[in-house]
Amino acid sequence: MGPSPDKPPKQKLMLSNKEIGHIAQLARIKLTAKEKKGFKKELSSILDYVKKLNELDTENIEPLYQTTDIVNALREDRYRKDFEMNKELNEKLIGQAPNRQDQFVKVKSVLRKF
């Protein structure tokens, strides 16, 4: 079955090499020429699909926020004594750390000083 005579064939969206380069730059990734060609095809295909979805009439469709009907799957945050810490276990755990001071693991600073 070919395209309908009253509807023109849909044009596929194709990203340019410049756009693929820009997307790669934004994602902070380096792509080979082969990867760029593959991503160009894949991303263009995704955008074509999104374009197709955007053509759907969703005027009278209620938004779907979640599908499980679970209202609240959280538990109370309380100490359950599942993992009792004692001196022997603490020494065993801390003893595995490459840098330690007393009963603490010593790590490099993660905050900058201004």
Steps between C-alpha positions, in 0.01 A plus 500: 500500500646837400434848634146632483440717191341776709784513757855595405770256616646593838851638491746349740691737720876471461736674735799674348860410576532837674202419727646157584830668587320753719305226682824306557663814637207562737521138616877540542573195285741452212365311201683337212372560147335156507333575835377838372342329200329245727381761750375718217279217377385394849426849633322596179286187534414591860405854400283363217318286756451796735368701205255219427389496866450877493251456215266301725187672630526489878245773569258281696757266654563522874869520596648176633729568793566143608363156421527292817236668721749482788427796720792491742770234491717661766570356841565682823867590536597340830787299642419130458814338645549302177871576502637518852836673507747383763867570563622188315288567189594868503872411511453250219321753277724797577807275473429453128521872425829614344508815717357511848528695822379337823159346422439718193573465129713792387417643154616794293304822536209530258434868572709782362625775728439852370 
